[in-house]
Amino acid sequence: MRYLKWKLSEGTWGTQPGYAIVAMGGKATTGWAVDGDGYRIGYLWDDVDITQLDSVWDVTEATEAQALAFCQQFYADASVWTDGQICGPPPPPGYPESG
């Protein structure tokens, strides 16, 4: 797994590169942390050449430490799970449980 940082196509809204990565034969998932400019951390599960992605998303590769630091701006207790994903804040009280 690799960490990616990207922005939404229109800044704080719009498309993201997940479908383009699937079209290239890969899989990407979106993380929970997003900043005021629309940048977020995502996870790339396959070997895909991100330089082939549309520049509208401004996709860059990040290290685990960079991805964690980005997420910790929003949730200080964020940490890396064993699968490499970064845990987010707990749901608010009264939020329905999934499953």
VENZI-V833663 format. One record per run of one state. SS is the DSSP state (alpha for helix, beta for strand, coil for the rest). FROM is the first residue (numbers start at 1). TO is the last residue. Records with the same first field share a line. If there is no record, write none. Layout:
SS=FROM-TO + FROM-TO
//
This chain:
coil=1-1 + 9-10 + 12-17 + 24-27 + 35-38 + 45-49 + 53-54 + 58-59 + 63-63 + 73-79 + 81-85 + 87-99
beta=2-8 + 11-11 + 28-34 + 39-44 + 60-62 + 80-80 + 86-86
alpha=18-23 + 50-52 + 55-57 + 64-72
//
